[in-house]
Structure formats: C-alpha cells, structure tokens
C-alpha cells in the first residue's frame, strides 16, 4: 500500500519520473492536437486535445490531489472555471454570492442574471440575518470567496457549506487567494473549489488559466464533459508552465506571507493609513476564524489611505519596487486600485455596499527583499501631505 504524501511533496513530485517512453524525469509536454487510433473503432486513451491531453491531465491530477478532490478540470481562465462551476444553474435558479467578491465575478454573475440564465443574491455572508433571508429563497448554488477580494473578509466555510448542504444546494469556494497550500475548502465541506491558476498556483504572471476541483468524481466527470462541449479546456503549453509553477508553490507562499505580515504591521502603524485589511493581524475581525480554517494568512492584503483617491494618485507615483498592475500571486509585488482597476466594472452602488472606496489599495506580495518592499511603501507614504 502506498503511503499518503504530504501536500508539498505532491506539489514537488506528482508526475515526476513517470515517463514510460524515454524515462524523462520532468513530465513532457504534449502539444499534439490529435492522436492516432490503434485500430478502427478502437480509440486510445486520447483522441483530440480539447477532450483530453496528457499534459493538462497531469496538472489536473496534481491540483486534485493538492485539494483532496476526486477530479479537477483545467480550463482557459479563472473566469471560465467559475462559469463552469456554475453551469448546473438553470433559469429561475437562485445563486447566493458574496457581496464583496472580485469585480470580474460580480460582472459575470450580474450579466448572466440580466440575461435570465439564473438569479443572483449578493449577500454579506458574515451577516447571519442576511444569510438566513437568502437561504429562505431555496438556492441551488452558494458561492463563497474567502478571503474576499479586495477587503480580505473571512467567511466561515464550514458554516456556510453546512447551510448549503441542509438546503440541498451545491457549495462552491473560490480558493485563489490562499491556494491549497494554505486552505482546503473540500475538507471544510465544499462541493467544488475554483482557482484562477493564473495566480499563486502558476506564480509567475505568464499564464492565464483556471481549474475546478470536485469532491465527487461523478460531478467532476460531468464538468469535464461540459468543458469539452463548450470548448473552454486549457492549452497543453499553459498546463505545462502551470505545473512548473506548482512545483515551487509552498516555498514561494511561505516567504510571501512572511513578508506580507511584516508589511501589514508596518502599514497599521502609519498615520497616513486609515485601515489595514489582513487576517494575520490580531485586530482583524476574521483573525480567529482564519487561524481555525487556514494554515496561513496568505500574501494578499489591502489598506485604506486616509487621503482618499488623491492620496492614491500621489502614492503610486512614488513607488519604485511595487508595480501598479492588476492580477496577483506572482513573484513580483503588485499594487492595484480596486475602484479604477479590478472592480471598475461594478456600479458605484455595489462598490459602496462592498466597502470599496477611492482610497483602497490592494497589495500582492512577491519575493523581493522585505526591506526593499518596506522602504518602498515608507517612501511613498512619507511623500503624502498630512491627512
């Protein structure tokens, strides 16, 4: 009997030294779009790469094992992964979603709802009364994003997935911000886990991709069949690069979150900063819950400049190490302004309800020297006029 492997061992070695053709240590990339049939009416394990590809399947197997799932489906983007995870919804079905979710998620759900594909209730999932009212509508799917993007709110996954199970609803958790290195939602009761593999799983800002992991193999098979039908499966080359990134996931995120904790503490003590949102701070309202359901606090944080949007304009102009750009999870540190970048598609009212203001900035911490990142933030903050 094979001994169970630690998650970091799976990340580093799953698929290594398994090439039966030439004994390659690193899993080879298979770029062929089509595969030879051994004989008439006798297809081999692969026939066409939209349906199945050895390289993409290797990545899917690795992600499934990291999440503790039965099957993963690798697709072309994080948004494609989310849309695939919600593909069981029909007109009239209710989806409960976070009120403070990623802007692209809010846009997708709002547009699907406007076209009558399903109904969406954007709910503060930390508000028991609001959650109870939403569940009274008999939802078919519940979407959870924790920590939330960009305000880093932490949702009790066990509680919400338990409510979904009682209601007969499917529960879907977006685990992009933490990755399976720091959180495993299936073990907390989720049915599906969604990733933008673009982010921490790949970790090098050079691939766009996504994945859905199912706790139940049959559900995973159904998702794989639908992904093939609508043609959203990921490319072999992207899968190859993403698997390369997964190999270093644990060592990257350990250093990144260490730096994030130090920067969050620094920002919390600066007079130009009105608020810091990082679950690793003991003052964060979700700190205890994060400790209970996560194995780390992650490399994402956000903060509010006391001077608002004009302070943001001056602040980002001074930065030299942080790059003003969207996305997250790479080896380089990024800063983004939710109101004008990641959440620009949300209408002002929705942003106000979520708590996204003109002074809010989000940081994705990379692998630069901590002191350089700290000095960069300090220099930019000190350049601001007194609030």
Secondary structure, DSSP 8 states (H G I E B T S, - for coil): ------HHHHHHHTTTT--TTT--SS------SB---SBTTB--S-SBTTT--HHHHHHHHHHHHHHT-SEEEEES-HHHHHHHHTTT--TT-EEEEETT--HHHHHHHHHHHHTTS-EEEEE-TT-HHHHHHHHTT--SEEEEESS-TTT-----HHHHHHHHHHHT-EEEEE-TTT-TTT--GGGGT-SEEEE-TTTTTT-SS----EEEEESSHHHHHHHHHHHHHHT-B--HHHHHHHHHHHTTHHHHHHHHHHHHHHHHHHHHT-TTEEEEE-TTSTTSTTHHHHHHH-SS--SEEEEEETTHHHHHHHHHHH-SSSEE-S---SSS-EEEETTTTTTTTS-HHHHHHHT--TTEEEEE--SS-HHHHHHHHHHHHHTS---
